[in-house]
Amino acid sequence: MNLIAKLFILTIVFYSIISCKLYNKLTDKADQVIDKLDSNKSFML
């Protein structure tokens, strides 16, 4: 493979890893928000 193809593949792998990590952080934050909203809802009832 030539250099451009290798660089392209490495770039795709790099951004895939970063996007997976960001997705996991976002879902963790969303779960925390949902838990907080559920706990607040129990106080209002």
N, C-alpha and C positions, 0 to 999 in steps of 0.2 A: 504494500500500500504506500501511496505517496504521503508526503508530510501534511498536505492539506486535509486529506481524508482522516488521518490520525488525529489531527487537531480538532476536526469537526466532531469526531466520536468522543474525544475527551471532554469537549465543551458540553455536549449533550449529557454525558454522564454526570458531570459536575453540576449542571443546572437541575438535573433530575434529583440528585441527592439534596440540594438546597431546597427545592420545592417540597420534597417529602418532609424535611425537617420543619419547614414553615407550616405545612399543613398540620403536622402533629401538634405544633405549638398552638395554632388557631383552634383546633378541636379541643385541646385541653382548656383553653381559655373559655370557649363556648360552653363546655361542660361545667366549669366553675360558675359562669353567669347563670346557667339554667338552675344549678343547685341553689344559688343565692336567691333567685326569683322564687323558687319553690319554697324555700324557708320563709321568705317574706310573705308569701301567699298564705301560709298557715297562721301567721300573726293577724292577718286581716279578717279571717273567718271567724 
